[in-house]
Amino acid sequence: MSRPRTVPGVVWLIVLLHLAVMLAQTAVFPNVRSPDERQHVDLVLQVRQGDAWPWPGPGTAYVTRGVTAGGFVGADSLDGPQHLADRDDVPPRGERPSYRAAGGSATLTAEGADGRQEPVFNQLVQHPPLYYLLGAGVVGLVPGWQDAPLDQVWLLLRWWNALLALPLPLLLFATARRLRLPEPLPVAAALAPLVVPELTHLESAVNNDNLLVVLGACATLLVARVLTGDLGRRTALLLGLVSSLALLTKGFALMFPAWVLLAYVVAAWRHRRAGQLRSAATSLLVVAVVTVPGIAWWVRNVVVHGMLQPHGTHVTPPDLTPVHGWSDGGVTWLGRFAERMVTLFFVQDHAAARAHDASWWAARVALVLVVAGISAALVRRPLPRPDALVLLFPVPALAGIVARGSWEQFAAFGDVGAAQQGRYLYTGLVGLLVVALAGAAVLRAGWRRATPAALLALAVGMHAAYQYDVWCLYWWPADGGPGALGRALGAVGHWYPVPAAVLGAVVAAGVGLALAVTVSVVRTAVAPGPPDDAARSPRADADPVPAA
């Protein structure tokens, strides 16, 4: 049976719903409350005004005073509920301080351990500059941005990040369809980002992860094409370009060369009898050549700084000689690492309280479903097992990079919780979710048709649990009471940098889109399947697509 080549209307609705969720969350989460958001914005602004271009070396960049104008909440871990609805010290919209009025490019200081004022380093200069160059271009769209209320400039950068992440559902859909997952699993794949509230939160904030995640999604689609027989040079050219851009964005992209090599080795072995070994080798060479600009940045680091990735806050790298071993708390470190990588993949503990609250438990439910789906995919093989393993490769590779860095900090300083962020795995998100959904291909036809509806219900539950925690932490008045919700909503509208009517329109559009998507997936769930649906084996839809 031929498969339709057009994108169904419901997928476009999901893309718009994903955008509406991201834009709405720019209001729910105050500025600076995403990981390192203040430093990301600060570095973008420094690049814009020429203070961080050419790119500064390690230990030479500081957070500027001007960036403090964009936030009214602390950038570090919070000590409890903020009760923002009770605050009356936030100036009216349009009258809030600008970058220049808050101190401009003067160095921000903070009290050190000895009580003296010390400069606050911006450690993000350890990353390549691509994201910050693009962000500086966005800021340049605002005439006289240094004298504009900085919260409005900040919001523009947040909207830009949401637009960066806009195609993610479409890329998931395209990858699932390329792998020939049976309908309606490609639609379920498009819905998958909504099941990860921390992902949509990150996408609504200023963070270089957003660019890397989208580039990782593009690379996953191209890897899927290679695995399904596309050994052409155009795909190789695109894969090399995406890999190079990723390498110019963040160090986690250093796993791309090994991933791409693995994909071509699997594809070449599969098509060896068809004489495709030479095509695979030629295409792999094309990928390698086009990836050279990205690799060159890391070679530069080795030549200039003597290491692959310099430490952002020290001109001379800190002494990381191991002092602590496994017997000094290794079990505690491992337990903390496993717990935080799961929790902070799905949700974010903004108060760093590690509370086992509703969102913490929701993350465990989602984890069980993902593991069950991957297990079914590997055992029952609706996808060829080598393909599934290649698509999953980025997640353990990234987890290994994170574990190595975290253990290094523990061994040197005894810190059992350093660098443990589940969001670091998002570059492999598309492969992870598509393989997990491939496990649903082994279900009976009726259950499979209900997968998108079940996934949407799970997404609603995940966001409800997460938003409950977030609103209690940030917006809920201290005294509660019957009017608490109205006061919290009023505070959100007052704090928002643009008129509340804009936010109301976004929320209304999101509700309408959610209803439209719900109607569509429910109709799919209750509709009778074609006569041959029940008789089709899961593997039949997963046979490799012939090379173009």
TORPA-632060 format. One record per residue (C-alpha): residue number from 1; residue in three letters; y, x, z. Coordinates in steps of 0.02 Angstrom, whole numbers, padded with zeros to 5 digits, m for minus. Example, Ala and Ser with C-alpha at 12.3 -4.5 7.8 and 13.67 -1.06 7.14 Angstrom:
1, ALA, m00225, 00615, 00390
2, SER, m00053, 00684, 00357
This chain:
1, MET, 00000, 00000, 00000
2, SER, 00170, 00072, m00048
3, ARG, 00293, 00090, 00094
4, PRO, 00475, 00033, 00077
5, ARG, 00598, 00175, 00052
6, THR, 00750, 00083, 00118
7, VAL, 00805, 00082, 00299
8, PRO, 00777, m00090, 00380
9, GLY, 00930, m00182, 00440
10, VAL, 00869, m00179, 00620
11, VAL, 00875, 00012, 00618
12, TRP, 01059, 00008, 00569
13, LEU, 01087, m00115, 00712
14, ILE, 01000, 00007, 00830
15, VAL, 01112, 00149, 00768
16, LEU, 01267, 00045, 00808
17, LEU, 01195, m00009, 00975
18, HIS, 01163, 00172, 01019
19, LEU, 01345, 00210, 00978
20, ALA, 01407, 00063, 01083
21, VAL, 01306, 00123, 01233
22, MET, 01379, 00298, 01216
23, LEU, 01558, 00236, 01200
24, ALA, 01538, 00120, 01349
25, GLN, 01474, 00263, 01455
26, THR, 01633, 00362, 01423
27, ALA, 01711, 00237, 01545
28, VAL, 01570, 00227, 01671
29, PHE, 01565, 00415, 01703
30, PRO, 01732, 00491, 01756
31, ASN, 01789, 00650, 01669
32, VAL, 01707, 00814, 01728
33, ARG, 01554, 00720, 01792
34, SER, 01438, 00781, 01655
35, PRO, 01358, 00954, 01680
36, ASP, 01490, 01090, 01652
37, GLU, 01603, 00966, 01562
38, ARG, 01762, 01041, 01632
39, GLN, 01715, 01214, 01569
40, HIS, 01666, 01146, 01397
41, VAL, 01833, 01057, 01377
42, ASP, 01926, 01208, 01442
43, LEU, 01843, 01325, 01318
44, VAL, 01880, 01206, 01173
45, LEU, 02064, 01202, 01223
46, GLN, 02071, 01391, 01243
47, VAL, 01999, 01413, 01069
48, ARG, 02127, 01289, 01003
49, GLN, 02275, 01387, 01069
50, GLY, 02203, 01557, 01024
51, ASP, 02164, 01617, 01201
52, ALA, 01976, 01620, 01169
53, TRP, 01976, 01676, 00989
54, PRO, 01917, 01807, 00947
55, TRP, 01774, 01761, 01062
56, PRO, 01795, 01834, 01237
57, GLY, 01669, 01952, 01311
58, PRO, 01569, 01914, 01469
59, GLY, 01668, 01911, 01630
60, THR, 01836, 01901, 01541
61, ALA, 01863, 01713, 01523
62, TYR, 01931, 01602, 01662
63, VAL, 01953, 01415, 01682
64, THR, 02135, 01368, 01656
65, ARG, 02242, 01262, 01771
66, GLY, 02290, 01145, 01631
67, VAL, 02116, 01073, 01614
68, THR, 02127, 01001, 01791
69, ALA, 02244, 00867, 01722
70, GLY, 02099, 00779, 01638
71, GLY, 01997, 00736, 01793
72, PHE, 02027, 00645, 01957
73, VAL, 01855, 00678, 02034
74, GLY, 01778, 00842, 02092
75, ALA, 01682, 00942, 01961
76, ASP, 01550, 01003, 02083
77, SER, 01414, 00911, 02178
78, LEU, 01479, 00759, 02270
79, ASP, 01456, 00732, 02455
80, GLY, 01427, 00545, 02442
81, PRO, 01496, 00384, 02365
82, GLN, 01671, 00404, 02294
83, HIS, 01731, 00222, 02309
84, LEU, 01850, 00246, 02163
85, ALA, 01897, 00061, 02168
86, ASP, 01986, 00097, 02333
87, ARG, 02096, 00237, 02264
88, ASP, 02278, 00202, 02222
89, ASP, 02333, 00378, 02177
90, VAL, 02289, 00374, 01991
91, PRO, 02448, 00362, 01886
92, PRO, 02465, 00221, 01759
93, ARG, 02391, 00247, 01587
94, GLY, 02502, 00354, 01476
95, GLU, 02592, 00432, 01626
96, ARG, 02454, 00550, 01677
97, PRO, 02482, 00738, 01674
98, SER, 02465, 00843, 01518
99, TYR, 02383, 01012, 01495
100, ARG, 02550, 01101, 01497
101, ALA, 02616, 01005, 01648
102, ALA, 02462, 01049, 01751
103, GLY, 02485, 01234, 01724
104, GLY, 02432, 01266, 01545
105, SER, 02335, 01426, 01516
106, ALA, 02369, 01498, 01690
107, THR, 02209, 01548, 01779
108, LEU, 02131, 01423, 01898
109, THR, 02087, 01495, 02068
110, ALA, 01977, 01437, 02211
111, GLU, 01943, 01497, 02387
112, GLY, 01807, 01628, 02392
113, ALA, 01681, 01668, 02526
114, ASP, 01804, 01783, 02614
115, GLY, 01942, 01652, 02615
116, ARG, 02045, 01732, 02479
117, GLN, 02091, 01648, 02314
118, GLU, 01982, 01706, 02170
119, PRO, 01988, 01662, 01984
120, VAL, 01864, 01532, 01924
121, PHE, 01759, 01606, 01784
122, ASN, 01712, 01508, 01630
123, GLN, 01531, 01561, 01608
124, LEU, 01510, 01469, 01442
125, VAL, 01566, 01620, 01341
126, GLN, 01383, 01672, 01352
127, HIS, 01353, 01543, 01212
128, PRO, 01392, 01563, 01027
129, PRO, 01559, 01487, 00972
130, LEU, 01513, 01354, 00840
131, TYR, 01529, 01201, 00953
132, TYR, 01696, 01258, 01023
133, LEU, 01768, 01297, 00852
134, LEU, 01724, 01121, 00795
135, GLY, 01796, 01046, 00954
136, ALA, 01957, 01144, 00930
137, GLY, 01972, 01067, 00758
138, VAL, 01956, 00893, 00835
139, VAL, 02093, 00931, 00963
140, GLY, 02203, 00988, 00820
141, LEU, 02205, 00808, 00757
142, VAL, 02319, 00764, 00905
143, PRO, 02500, 00816, 00869
144, GLY, 02574, 00903, 01020
145, TRP, 02411, 00889, 01116
146, GLN, 02472, 01008, 01252
147, ASP, 02604, 00881, 01305
148, ALA, 02497, 00725, 01284
149, PRO, 02406, 00651, 01435
150, LEU, 02253, 00760, 01443
151, ASP, 02137, 00618, 01489
152, GLN, 02171, 00546, 01316
153, VAL, 02130, 00712, 01231
154, TRP, 01974, 00720, 01339
155, LEU, 01922, 00547, 01280
156, LEU, 01946, 00598, 01099
157, LEU, 01825, 00743, 01128
158, ARG, 01701, 00624, 01210
159, TRP, 01710, 00505, 01061
160, TRP, 01682, 00653, 00945
161, ASN, 01525, 00698, 01041
162, ALA, 01464, 00518, 01026
163, LEU, 01489, 00527, 00838
164, LEU, 01392, 00691, 00834
165, ALA, 01245, 00601, 00913
166, LEU, 01263, 00445, 00805
167, PRO, 01122, 00485, 00680
168, LEU, 00989, 00521, 00812
169, PRO, 00900, 00351, 00800
170, LEU, 00903, 00365, 00610
171, LEU, 00825, 00539, 00617
172, LEU, 00688, 00476, 00734
173, PHE, 00653, 00331, 00616
174, ALA, 00647, 00447, 00464
175, THR, 00530, 00569, 00552
176, ALA, 00409, 00432, 00605
177, ARG, 00409, 00358, 00430
178, ARG, 00384, 00528, 00350
179, LEU, 00230, 00550, 00461
180, ARG, 00175, 00378, 00401
181, LEU, 00159, 00298, 00570
182, PRO, 00109, 00116, 00546
183, GLU, 00243, m00018, 00555
184, PRO, 00337, m00057, 00663
185, LEU, 00321, 00110, 00754
186, PRO, 00462, 00192, 00653
187, VAL, 00578, 00055, 00718
188, ALA, 00514, 00090, 00894
189, ALA, 00555, 00274, 00865
190, ALA, 00734, 00227, 00823
191, LEU, 00745, 00136, 00990
192, ALA, 00674, 00282, 01089
193, PRO, 00841, 00369, 01132
194, LEU, 00895, 00215, 01228
195, VAL, 00748, 00240, 01347
196, VAL, 00826, 00404, 01409
197, PRO, 00988, 00358, 01503
198, GLU, 01032, 00539, 01538
199, LEU, 01027, 00572, 01351
200, THR, 01153, 00434, 01313
201, HIS, 01259, 00494, 01460
202, LEU, 01258, 00672, 01392
203, GLU, 01300, 00610, 01217
204, SER, 01452, 00522, 01288
205, ALA, 01519, 00681, 01370
206, VAL, 01586, 00848, 01309
207, ASN, 01437, 00965, 01302
208, ASN, 01371, 01089, 01173
209, ASP, 01196, 01018, 01200
210, ASN, 01247, 00871, 01090
211, LEU, 01266, 00978, 00935
212, LEU, 01104, 01070, 00970
213, VAL, 01008, 00908, 00999
214, VAL, 01061, 00837, 00831
215, LEU, 01021, 01000, 00742
216, GLY, 00852, 01000, 00829
217, ALA, 00823, 00821, 00768
218, CYS, 00866, 00873, 00590
219, ALA, 00749, 01021, 00603
220, THR, 00608, 00908, 00667
221, LEU, 00625, 00794, 00516
222, LEU, 00620, 00944, 00399
223, VAL, 00470, 01017, 00491
224, ALA, 00383, 00849, 00470
225, ARG, 00417, 00861, 00283
226, VAL, 00339, 01034, 00279
227, LEU, 00187, 00974, 00375
228, THR, 00163, 00829, 00255
229, GLY, 00161, 00939, 00101
230, ASP, 00342, 00974, 00054
231, LEU, 00341, 01161, 00022
232, GLY, 00490, 01154, m00095
233, ARG, 00638, 01271, m00088
234, ARG, 00767, 01134, m00058
235, THR, 00683, 01086, 00106
236, ALA, 00669, 01270, 00150
237, LEU, 00854, 01294, 00114
238, LEU, 00901, 01149, 00226
239, LEU, 00784, 01207, 00364
240, GLY, 00861, 01380, 00359
241, LEU, 01037, 01309, 00364
242, VAL, 00998, 01197, 00512
243, SER, 00913, 01340, 00604
244, SER, 01061, 01455, 00574
245, LEU, 01185, 01325, 00638
246, ALA, 01076, 01296, 00791
247, LEU, 01071, 01483, 00827
248, LEU, 01262, 01484, 00820
249, THR, 01266, 01343, 00949
250, LYS, 01154, 01391, 01095
251, GLY, 01021, 01515, 01147
252, PHE, 00883, 01385, 01159
253, ALA, 00879, 01389, 00968
254, LEU, 00797, 01560, 00978
255, MET, 00630, 01468, 00976
256, PHE, 00669, 01399, 00801
257, PRO, 00600, 01548, 00700
258, ALA, 00430, 01539, 00787
259, TRP, 00427, 01350, 00767
260, VAL, 00466, 01356, 00580
261, LEU, 00340, 01495, 00552
262, LEU, 00206, 01392, 00640
263, ALA, 00246, 01240, 00530
264, TYR, 00229, 01339, 00369
265, VAL, 00068, 01423, 00427
266, VAL, m00011, 01253, 00462
267, ALA, 00051, 01181, 00297
268, ALA, m00007, 01333, 00197
269, TRP, m00180, 01330, 00277
270, ARG, m00197, 01144, 00240
271, HIS, m00150, 01166, 00056
272, ARG, m00233, 01334, 00026
273, ARG, m00359, 01261, m00098
274, ALA, m00218, 01186, m00200
275, GLY, m00143, 01358, m00229
276, GLN, 00006, 01324, m00116
277, LEU, 00000, 01486, m00017
278, ARG, 00126, 01568, m00132
279, SER, 00243, 01417, m00123
280, ALA, 00234, 01419, 00067
281, ALA, 00270, 01606, 00074
282, THR, 00418, 01589, m00046
283, SER, 00492, 01444, 00051
284, LEU, 00469, 01535, 00215
285, LEU, 00564, 01682, 00141
286, VAL, 00705, 01564, 00092
287, VAL, 00712, 01498, 00270
288, ALA, 00719, 01676, 00338
289, VAL, 00860, 01729, 00222
290, VAL, 00967, 01575, 00258
291, THR, 00939, 01596, 00445
292, VAL, 01012, 01773, 00444
293, PRO, 01192, 01720, 00492
294, GLY, 01126, 01636, 00649
295, ILE, 01013, 01781, 00695
296, ALA, 01159, 01900, 00667
297, TRP, 01250, 01830, 00819
298, TRP, 01107, 01878, 00934
299, VAL, 01088, 02048, 00854
300, ARG, 01275, 02072, 00887
301, ASN, 01246, 02032, 01071
302, VAL, 01113, 02167, 01083
303, VAL, 01225, 02294, 00996
304, VAL, 01386, 02251, 01089
305, HIS, 01323, 02197, 01260
306, GLY, 01152, 02278, 01268
307, MET, 01061, 02114, 01294
308, LEU, 01013, 01959, 01197
309, GLN, 01122, 01840, 01299
310, PRO, 01256, 01914, 01412
311, HIS, 01295, 01844, 01583
312, GLY, 01451, 01737, 01566
313, THR, 01536, 01786, 01730
314, HIS, 01501, 01973, 01741
315, VAL, 01559, 02115, 01629
316, THR, 01415, 02215, 01701
317, PRO, 01256, 02111, 01714
318, PRO, 01207, 02069, 01894
319, ASP, 01061, 02160, 01970
320, LEU, 00910, 02046, 01946
321, THR, 00783, 02163, 02025
322, PRO, 00647, 02050, 02099
323, VAL, 00660, 02038, 02288
324, HIS, 00562, 01879, 02318
325, GLY, 00384, 01845, 02262
326, TRP, 00264, 01700, 02256
327, SER, 00226, 01715, 02441
328, ASP, 00412, 01698, 02482
329, GLY, 00425, 01520, 02420
330, GLY, 00346, 01516, 02248
331, VAL, 00261, 01350, 02284
332, THR, 00426, 01274, 02337
333, TRP, 00509, 01341, 02179
334, LEU, 00371, 01270, 02068
335, GLY, 00378, 01100, 02152
336, ARG, 00567, 01093, 02136
337, PHE, 00557, 01148, 01954
338, ALA, 00429, 01014, 01907
339, GLU, 00523, 00878, 02000
340, ARG, 00695, 00920, 01928
341, MET, 00636, 00943, 01750
342, VAL, 00565, 00767, 01753
343, THR, 00706, 00682, 01848
344, LEU, 00848, 00766, 01754
345, PHE, 00765, 00733, 01587
346, PHE, 00779, 00546, 01607
347, VAL, 00922, 00525, 01731
348, GLN, 01051, 00631, 01823
349, ASP, 01072, 00649, 02010
350, HIS, 01261, 00661, 02013
351, ALA, 01269, 00684, 02201
352, ALA, 01129, 00816, 02202
353, ALA, 01051, 00716, 02344
354, ARG, 00877, 00714, 02263
355, ALA, 00857, 00536, 02325
356, HIS, 00700, 00442, 02276
357, ASP, 00801, 00293, 02219
358, ALA, 00775, 00165, 02080
359, SER, 00818, 00283, 01938
360, TRP, 00704, 00419, 02011
361, TRP, 00556, 00300, 02006
362, ALA, 00604, 00237, 01833
363, ALA, 00594, 00416, 01771
364, ARG, 00415, 00427, 01835
365, VAL, 00367, 00265, 01746
366, ALA, 00438, 00333, 01582
367, LEU, 00347, 00498, 01608
368, VAL, 00179, 00411, 01630
369, LEU, 00204, 00314, 01468
370, VAL, 00254, 00471, 01371
371, VAL, 00104, 00568, 01436
372, ALA, m00012, 00422, 01396
373, GLY, 00055, 00410, 01219
374, ILE, 00038, 00597, 01187
375, SER, m00138, 00598, 01259
376, ALA, m00190, 00453, 01146
377, ALA, m00113, 00541, 00996
378, LEU, m00206, 00703, 01030
379, VAL, m00373, 00621, 01069
380, ARG, m00377, 00481, 00939
381, ARG, m00279, 00579, 00807
382, PRO, m00170, 00450, 00720
383, LEU, m00080, 00609, 00667
384, PRO, m00177, 00764, 00617
385, ARG, m00191, 00861, 00778
386, PRO, m00113, 01022, 00710
387, ASP, 00040, 00921, 00655
388, ALA, 00057, 00842, 00826
389, LEU, 00048, 01012, 00911
390, VAL, 00180, 01086, 00795
391, LEU, 00296, 00939, 00829
392, LEU, 00269, 00960, 01017
393, PHE, 00293, 01149, 01013
394, PRO, 00481, 01150, 01054
395, VAL, 00457, 01063, 01223
396, PRO, 00338, 01189, 01303
397, ALA, 00434, 01331, 01219
398, LEU, 00599, 01271, 01292
399, ALA, 00517, 01236, 01461
400, GLY, 00452, 01415, 01460
401, ILE, 00626, 01485, 01425
402, VAL, 00699, 01379, 01566
403, ALA, 00560, 01425, 01687
404, ARG, 00582, 01610, 01652
405, GLY, 00769, 01603, 01686
406, SER, 00746, 01498, 01842
407, TRP, 00610, 01611, 01911
408, GLU, 00718, 01763, 01877
409, GLN, 00855, 01688, 01987
410, PHE, 00730, 01645, 02122
411, ALA, 00651, 01817, 02122
412, ALA, 00820, 01903, 02133
413, PHE, 00917, 01787, 02250
414, GLY, 00791, 01666, 02327
415, ASP, 00871, 01515, 02240
416, VAL, 00733, 01385, 02218
417, GLY, 00838, 01266, 02112
418, ALA, 00934, 01374, 01988
419, ALA, 00945, 01323, 01804
420, GLN, 00827, 01175, 01820
421, GLN, 00897, 01046, 01698
422, GLY, 00783, 00926, 01605
423, ARG, 00916, 00906, 01470
424, TYR, 00872, 01081, 01410
425, LEU, 00717, 01004, 01329
426, TYR, 00816, 00882, 01220
427, THR, 00810, 00998, 01069
428, GLY, 00627, 00949, 01056
429, LEU, 00659, 00766, 01095
430, VAL, 00619, 00695, 00923
431, GLY, 00450, 00779, 00909
432, LEU, 00405, 00730, 01087
433, LEU, 00449, 00546, 01065
434, VAL, 00373, 00527, 00892
435, VAL, 00206, 00601, 00947
436, ALA, 00209, 00490, 01103
437, LEU, 00239, 00337, 00994
438, ALA, 00102, 00393, 00874
439, GLY, m00016, 00357, 01019
440, ALA, 00028, 00172, 00998
441, ALA, m00050, 00176, 00825
442, VAL, m00221, 00161, 00907
443, LEU, m00175, m00006, 00982
444, ARG, m00233, m00171, 00909
445, ALA, m00115, m00239, 00777
446, GLY, m00037, m00371, 00891
447, TRP, m00001, m00246, 01029
448, ARG, 00070, m00123, 00905
449, ARG, 00190, m00253, 00835
450, ALA, 00253, m00281, 01012
451, THR, 00292, m00096, 01040
452, PRO, 00477, m00106, 00989
453, ALA, 00505, m00256, 01103
454, ALA, 00416, m00169, 01248
455, LEU, 00518, m00012, 01219
456, LEU, 00681, m00111, 01219
457, ALA, 00630, m00195, 01383
458, LEU, 00592, m00024, 01458
459, ALA, 00762, 00040, 01400
460, VAL, 00850, m00106, 01485
461, GLY, 00755, m00072, 01646
462, MET, 00792, 00115, 01641
463, HIS, 00978, 00087, 01613
464, ALA, 00987, m00048, 01746
465, ALA, 00912, 00069, 01876
466, TYR, 01022, 00213, 01824
467, GLN, 01182, 00112, 01813
468, TYR, 01151, 00037, 01985
469, ASP, 01148, 00211, 02060
470, VAL, 01300, 00268, 01960
471, TRP, 01409, 00118, 02004
472, CYS, 01362, 00134, 02188
473, LEU, 01408, 00319, 02184
474, TYR, 01572, 00306, 02091
475, TRP, 01652, 00135, 02081
476, TRP, 01592, 00017, 02219
477, PRO, 01721, m00018, 02354
478, ALA, 01680, 00044, 02528
479, ASP, 01690, m00127, 02608
480, GLY, 01586, m00218, 02476
481, GLY, 01608, m00404, 02489
482, PRO, 01613, m00547, 02363
483, GLY, 01752, m00471, 02258
484, ALA, 01678, m00297, 02250
485, LEU, 01617, m00311, 02070
486, GLY, 01785, m00371, 02008
487, ARG, 01875, m00230, 02097
488, ALA, 01754, m00102, 02026
489, LEU, 01776, m00169, 01849
490, GLY, 01965, m00169, 01873
491, ALA, 01960, 00012, 01928
492, VAL, 01861, 00062, 01773
493, GLY, 01989, m00026, 01663
494, HIS, 02134, 00058, 01755
495, TRP, 02059, 00233, 01746
496, TYR, 02014, 00221, 01561
497, PRO, 02134, 00325, 01454
498, VAL, 02160, 00188, 01322
499, PRO, 02194, 00001, 01345
500, ALA, 02053, m00093, 01430
501, ALA, 02047, m00210, 01280
502, VAL, 01969, m00068, 01180
503, LEU, 01834, m00047, 01310
504, GLY, 01807, m00236, 01315
505, ALA, 01783, m00239, 01127
506, VAL, 01654, m00099, 01138
507, VAL, 01557, m00190, 01274
508, ALA, 01564, m00356, 01180
509, ALA, 01502, m00272, 01022
510, GLY, 01363, m00188, 01120
511, VAL, 01306, m00352, 01195
512, GLY, 01306, m00434, 01024
513, LEU, 01208, m00290, 00947
514, ALA, 01084, m00291, 01091
515, LEU, 01052, m00477, 01064
516, ALA, 01030, m00452, 00876
517, VAL, 00907, m00309, 00903
518, THR, 00813, m00411, 01033
519, VAL, 00794, m00558, 00914
520, SER, 00730, m00443, 00777
521, VAL, 00600, m00350, 00883
522, VAL, 00539, m00511, 00965
523, ARG, 00515, m00590, 00794
524, THR, 00414, m00437, 00744
525, ALA, 00309, m00452, 00901
526, VAL, 00263, m00635, 00875
527, ALA, 00246, m00631, 00686
528, PRO, 00067, m00635, 00617
529, GLY, 00013, m00473, 00537
530, PRO, m00050, m00453, 00358
531, PRO, m00235, m00490, 00330
532, ASP, m00284, m00308, 00318
533, ASP, m00183, m00254, 00470
534, ALA, m00323, m00264, 00597
535, ALA, m00446, m00177, 00483
536, ARG, m00336, m00027, 00447
537, SER, m00385, 00127, 00545
538, PRO, m00246, 00219, 00638
539, ARG, m00278, 00375, 00536
540, ALA, m00253, 00288, 00368
541, ASP, m00064, 00282, 00386
542, ALA, m00055, 00461, 00444
543, ASP, m00131, 00551, 00295
544, PRO, m00017, 00689, 00233
545, VAL, 00108, 00634, 00102
546, PRO, 00082, 00728, m00063
547, ALA, 00209, 00863, m00102
548, ALA, 00358, 00804, m00202
